[in-house]
């Protein structure tokens, strides 16, 4: 088991040592540069051959130190990012904001329940559990939270999530590799191979291209060596060879630029993707879902190795970004054309496999969000999914409320389908309870742990009515918005057999009489079509419907205790209708006295 605080301390020690190494390499490069200048000065008059040899040896030594330093810097960046993610986990436990995307772009007031239950946006469920960096993975996680899954899908996900929760440090490394990469990079790569690249490399089959690639390095290097030995006209011939090479390159430069613009400049994370896929390939998974993912990418040749190869190819193509290096490599070796030849061979062999591998990668990333959530809540449970109508819970609480402030409740649905009316005082906990049940259902259907000691549920199609807003832009009043939502609920419940309705104070935008009559008719409609749900209300007349429907409607309440004009809330759900209300006390607190 990973201890975040201990791991943070260990990383800080490693980071300190790496920073020291990076500084030492920088100093070493400076010393070597001074020595190189001195050697060039000493050999400047010893002939061009001696000077070229000194320059080449100096460059080799310098590049050796650069390579070592870059390796240290890469590791330093990795560990620094990992430390950042660990600090994020610690901060989330302390109720601070998650550094990952909060899902604000997924907010949709027209969705059956996500807006009312705080599934997306600031301080939402998604903001709490998201650990996905890539856009595609966030889309998958979003779908887990807003779409209906089958019992088999949920149970497969539960087992996979728990297996990943037991590999927390490996999962943390997985997340670290993806965190600093452009969020849309995977989409760029998939689009490049699926839609852009086909037929774009056909020009490489031209004979002239193959002649350029074959002869340029042979002739340029051979004549250069001969010119260094024999001097004379050979230098002129060498110049003509470079001119021929340059003209040939310029003939194809526009096509090369077009391809490089699409992929080379925009892709920096291939080696990180390859490392993550390598982990997926090499791990001996136990859960059916993870085995299925692994088997879909585990072929005769490891796709992770192929992606490493692609990374090297694109890094080679990016050499052209340095003007001096690019000119040298293309004049002497036709580097860009040679690299695109390698890309063409790679594409023919792997274009289907890489798209599939990235699909597996983003699915793993989405599951790791839920497995991290699971690891961080070791005292929560995976609910049992029942095929028969059912909801039972013991010590169920709202997952977004701090444990020290949260009040848990036990609650079960009746064996037969009922509408449960919940009355109560202001601020006593009615709305929170509706959201508690709803959000834990959402977690359950995602395959995640729920905030409860025990929970068993069938799969419901949730729909809610809680936050109703008017809209000046759409010329919609609060009451019109309420009517529209009620119609949406009726249409939804008629088209979804397993509907479950959560309503908090319906028809609040009209007068008391119409509110009561409308609420009464609507509840009778739910009872008639056997749609279960919770109706939270202040209207005690609604509670009286239990007399008319003793087996189809139940009353519950959230009550308060009043002592010396002070209110005490226990936030516990109780049987029956509410007997104590607090509006007059709340109004008195702001200077408004109610007579009588």
N, C-alpha and C positions, 0 to 999 in steps of 0.2 A: 504493500500500500504506500502511496506517495504522500509524504508530509510536505505541503507547500512551503511552509516556513523554513524547514531544514533544507529543502532543495534550493530555495532562494539563497540561503547562506553559502551553500556549496558553489552555486553558479557565480556569486560575487567574487569568490576566491579565484575561480578559473578565469573570469573576465579580467581581473587585476593582473594575473600572470600573462595573459595574452596581450594586453595593452603594453606591457613591458617589452614583450618580444617584438611587437610591431615597431616600437620606438627604436629598438636595437637594429632592426633591419633597415630602418630609415637612415640611421647613423652610418651603418655599413655601406649603404648605397652612396652616401655623400663622400665617404672616404675613398671608395672605389672610383667614383667620378673624378676626384682629384688625382688619383694615381693614373687614370686613363689619360687625362689632359697632359700630365707630365710625360708619359710614354709617347704620346703622339708628338709632343714637342721634340723629344729626343730622337725619334725615328723619322721626323719630317724630311730630313735631307738624305735618308738612306735608300731612296728609291720608292716608286709607287707600290711595288710588290710588298716590301717590308711594311709600308704604311697600312696597306689593306689588311695584311695579316694581323697587325696590332689592333686595328679598328674592329675586326671580326672577333678577336679574342676578348677585347674589352666589352663588346656587345654581349657575348656569350655570358661573361661573368656578371654583367649588369642584369641581364634577363633572368639569370639564376636567382639572384637576390630578389628581384621583382616578383618572381613566381612564388618564392617562399613567403614573402610578405603578403601577397594576395591571398595565399592559403590561410595565413594567420588571420587576416582581416575578414575572410569569409566565415571562419569559425567564430571570430569575435562577434560578428553581426548575428550569426545564428544564436549564440548563447545570450546575447543582449536581448534579442527578440523573445527567446524562451523565458528569460527573466521577466520581461514585460508581461507576458501572458500569465505567468505565475502570480505576479503582483495583481493582475486583473482578477484572478480567482480569489485571492485574499480580499480584494476590495469588494467584490460582489458579496462575499460572505458578511462584509461589514456594511452592506446596503448602499454601496457606492455604485456609480453608473458603469455598466459594461462597455468596454471600448469597441465591441463589435457593433455592426449595424442593428438598429432597433426595429427595423421592419416598417418604418413610417410609410414607405412607398407602397406597402401592401394594404394599407388601411382602405376599407371599402364599406361605407355606411349601408350599402344595399345588400351586403352579405347577410345571410340568416342570423349569424351570431358574433362574428369576430369583433365588430365595433363595440357592442354592448359588454362583451366579456373581457375587453382589454387584451386581445390576442396580439395585435400589432401596434407599433408606435412607441413613443416615450413611456417608460415605466410599465411596459406590457409584458406578457408572457414571453413573446418572441425576444424582446430586449433582454430578458432574464436568462433565457437558455441558449440563445444563438451563439455558436462558436464557429460558424462557417464564414470563411473569407471570400470564397468565389461566388459569383452571382448565381451560377447554376445550382450550387449546393443550397444556397438560400431559397431558391425557388422550390427545391425538393422539400426542405424543412417547412416552408410555408404550406405546401400541399399536405404534409402530415397533419398540420394544425387546422386546416379548413376543409379538407375533403373527407369523404366517408371511406373507411377501409373495412375489409372483411375480417371475421374472427381469425382466420388463418394468417392473414397478413399482419394483424396486430400481434399475435402470439409469436410469429417468426421474428418480428421486429424486437419484441421484448427480450427474446433469447440472445439475439445478436447484440443488442445494446448492453446487456449484462456482461457478455463476453468481452466487449470492448471496454467496459467499465473496469474490468480486471487488468487491463493493459493501459493504465492511465499515462505512464511516462512515455510509452511508445506513441500513444494518441497525442500527447503533448508535443512530441517531436514532429509528428505528422502535421499538426496545426501550425507549428513554428515555421515549417518550410513553406507554407502557403500564405502566411499572414502579410508579408510585405510585397507580394506579387500583385500586379494589376488585377483587379477583381474580375475583369472581363477577358483576361488573357486566354483562358481555355476556350471560350466562345470564338475568339479570333483564330486560334489554331484549327479548331474544328471546321469553321467556315472556310478557312484557307484551303484545306485539303478536300473538303466536300464540294465547294462551289467555285473557288477562284482558280486553283492550280491546274485542274484538268485542261489539257491541250496548250497550256501556257509554255510548256517546256519542249514543244515539238521542234522548235528551231534548232535545238541542240543536235538533232539528227543530221543536219546539213554537213556535207563533206568538208566544207571550208572550216567549220567550227572544230571538227575533229583534227584537221591538219594543224590549226592554230594551237590546240591543246597539246598535240603530240610533239610538234617541231619547236615551238617557242622555247621551252626550257632547255631542250637538248642543244639547240644552236646558240642561244644566248650564253649559256654557261660555258660551253665548249670554246666558243670564240673568245670569251672574256679571259679564260685561262690561257689560251694561246697568245692573246694580246699582251697579257701580263708577262709572258715569257719572252716573246719575240718582238713586241712593240710594232712600230711601223704601220702599214696600211690596215693591219688587223683591227686597229681601233676604229677606223672608218667603217669597216665591215660590221663591227659590233654595233656601231651607231645606226647603221641601216637596218640591222635586225631588230633593234629596239623600236625604230620608226615603223617598220612593218607590223610589229606586234601591237604598237599603240593604235595604228590605224584600224587594224583588225578588231581590236577591243572596242573602239569607239563605234564601230558599225553595229555592235550588239548592245551598247551601253543602255539605251532606252528600255529595252526589254528586261535587262538585268535590274535596272532601277525600279521598274514597275513591280517586279517580284519582291525585291528587297523591301520596298516601301510597305508591302502588305504583311510581311512576316518577320523579316530580320530585325527591324527597329522596335517592333512591338512585343517581342517575345524574349523574356529574360528568365523565366522560371522553369524551363524544361528539365534541367538537372534536378530541381526540387520535386517536380512531378514524378520523374523517374525513380527517385529515392523512395517516394511514398508508394508507388506501384510495386517497387521491388519488395517492400515490406509486406504488401498484400500477397504477392506471389510466394514469398518464402515462409510465411506464417502457416502453422498447422491449425487451421480454424476448426472449431467444433460445431458451431451453429449452422443450420441448413442454409440460411440466407447468405452468410459470409462465404461458405463453401461454394455456393452458386456463383457469387461474384468472382471468386478466385478462379473457378473452372472456366468462366467465360473469357478470361484473359490469359490463362496458363496454357500456352501452345507448345509446340516443339522448341521454338525459340522464345526466350523471355522478352516480352514487349518492353519491359523496363530497360533492357540493354539496347533495344532498338531506339528508344526515346533518348537514351544517353548518346547514341550515335547521331541522332537528329540534332541534339544540342551542340555537338561538336561541329556538325556541318554548318549550322546557322552561326555559330561563333566564328567559323572560318569566313563565312560571307560577311560578317560584321567587321572583318579586318579592313574593309574598304572605307569604314568610317574615319579611320586615321589617314589623312590625305597622303602623307609621305610613305607610310607602310603600304597603303593601297596601290599607289603608283608603282612602287618597287615590285610588289608581288604580281601585279597584272602585266607589267612589261616583261618580267623574266619568266613567269609561270602561267600566264592567263588564269590567274587564281579564281576569279569570279566564275568564269565559264567552267573551269574544272570542278568548282564547288557545286554549281548547279547540276552538273552531270551526276555527282554523288546524290544530290537531292532527288533527281529524277529516278534513279535506281531505288532510292529509299521509298519514294512515294508509290512506285509500282508494287513494292513488296508489302507496305505497311499502312496504306491509307485507310483501309477499313478497320484494321486492328487498333489504330491510335484513337479513332473516334470512340470505339467500344471501351478502350482502356480509360479514357477520360470520363465516360459515363459511370464506370465503376468507381473511379476516384471521387467524383462529386457525391455519389451515393454514400460512400464511406464517410466523407466529410460531414454529411448531414446526420448520419448515425452517431458520429463522434460528438456532435453537439448534444445529443440526447444521452450519450453514455457519460459525458462529463457532468451533466445535470444529475444523472443517476449516482455517480461517484460522490458528488458533493452533498447528496442527501441519502446517506447510508441508512438512516432510520425510516425512510419512506418505503413504500411497497409497490410492487407491480400488481395491478388489480386483476382479478379473475374475470375473464370475458365469458358471459353466459349467452347461449343462443335463445333462451326463453326470457320473456319479459321479466326484468329484475333490476333493482338498484338497492344495494345494501351498503352501508358505510359505518365505520366505527372510528371515532376521533378524526373526522374529516375537517380539514382547515383550508384556508385560502393560501395557495403557494407563494403569493407575492406579498403577504403580510409577514413581518418579522416574527420569528418563533416566540420571542419574549412578549409580543403584543397580541399574538394570534389566540383566539378562543376556538377550540375544536368542538364539533357536535357529532352526535350519533344520529343517523337518520336512515330509514328504510321506506321504500315505496310499499304500498299494500300489494298483496298477491294479485288482486284484481285491479284493473285500470281505474285510477281516480284522478280528479283534479284536486290539488291540495292548495287551500287558501291560507295565506299567512298574513295575519293582522299584527299590528304592533305600533308602538310609539315611534316618534321621529328619532332617528339615529340609533335605534335599538338593535339593528343588525339584519333587517329583512333583506335589503338589497345585497349586502355582502354575502348573505347565505345563498341567495339565488346564484350569484357569481361564483361562489365556492363550489357548488354542485356542478355548474356549467363548465368551469375552467378545468376541474378535475376530470370531467368526462372527456374534454378535449385532449388532455394529457393521456388519458387511458387509451383513446382511439389512435393516438400518435405512436403508442407502444412504450411510452415513458412511464416512470414512476409517478405515483400520485401522492398528494399530501394527506395521508390517512394511515391509521393503524391497520385497518382492513377495508377492502372495497371490492364489491362484485357488481358488475353491471352488464346489461345487454347493450346492443349497439343501437343507439337512438340517432335520429336525424334532428339535431338541435335547431331551434329557431327562437329568437328572443325579441323582447319589446321593452327596452329600458331607457335608452337615451334617445329621446325624440327632439329634433331641432327644427325650428322654422328656417326658412330660406328666402331672403329678399331677392336673391338672384333668380330663383325659380318661382317667385311669387307664391310661396307655400307657407301658410300659417301653421302654428303648432297643431291645431286641431286637424287640419287637412293632412299634415304629416302623420298624425296618429291614425286617421282613417285609412290612409294608404298602407301603413304598416299592418293594421288589422286585416286588411284585404290580402296583403302578402302572406300573412300567417294562415289565413283560411285556404288560400290557393295551395300553399306549401303543404299543409296537413292533409289536404285531399289527394295530393300527388305523392306523398311519402308515407308509407304504411307505418313506419316506426318513429313517428314524430314525437318530440318532447318539447313543450312550450314553457318558456320562462318569461313571465310578464311582471313588470314592476310599475304598479299604479297606472292602469290604463285610463285613457280619456281624461287626462288632467287639464286639457285645454278647453273644457266646457263647464257648464253649471252642474251643481251637485245632483240635481234630479236626472238630467240627461246622462250624467256620468254613471249613476247607479243603474238606470234602466239599460243603458248600452252595455255596461259590464255584465249585468245579469244575463242578457240575451246572448252575449258572446260566450260566457261560461257554459250556458246551456247547450250552445252549439258544439263546444268541445266535448261535453259529456255525451251528446247524441252521437257524435262520430268516434267516440272512444279514444280521444286524444289525451294522454296524460300531461301533467305539467304543474308548475307552481304559479300562483297568482298572488303577488304581494299587494296589499291595499290597506288604506286607513279606514275604509268604509265598512263598518260593522254590519250593515245590512246585507252585504255579500256573504258574510259568515252564516247568516240565517238560512242560506240555501241548503245547508246540511240537513235541515229538517225535511226538505223536499227530496233530497237525494242522499239519504243516509249511508248508502253503500258505494256511492259514486263520487262523493265529495267529502274531504276531511278538513278540519280546521286545526291550524297551528298558530302559535304566536311567539313574538319576542317581547317580553315584558320588562318593566323597570320597577325599581323600588324608590319611593319618595320619602325622605325623612327631613323634616324641617325645611321644606321647600328645596331640598337638594336631591338630585337624581343620581341613582346608582344603576349602572348597566352591567348585566352579567353575560349578555350576548349568547344566551343559551336558548335553543328552540324548545318550546313546550307544547303540549297538547291543548286543544281548545282555542277559543277566541280570546283576544286581548281584553283585559279589564282596566288597565291603567294607561292614560295618555298624558302627554307632556307639552302640548302646544302652548297652553296658557303660561306654564312656567318659563318656557323659552321666550315667549313674547314679553313677559314681565322683566326678564333679564335685560331687555333693550328698552325698557321704559313704557311698555304698552300693557295696561291693565285690562283684563276681561271681567266685566261685571257679571255677577250671578254665580 
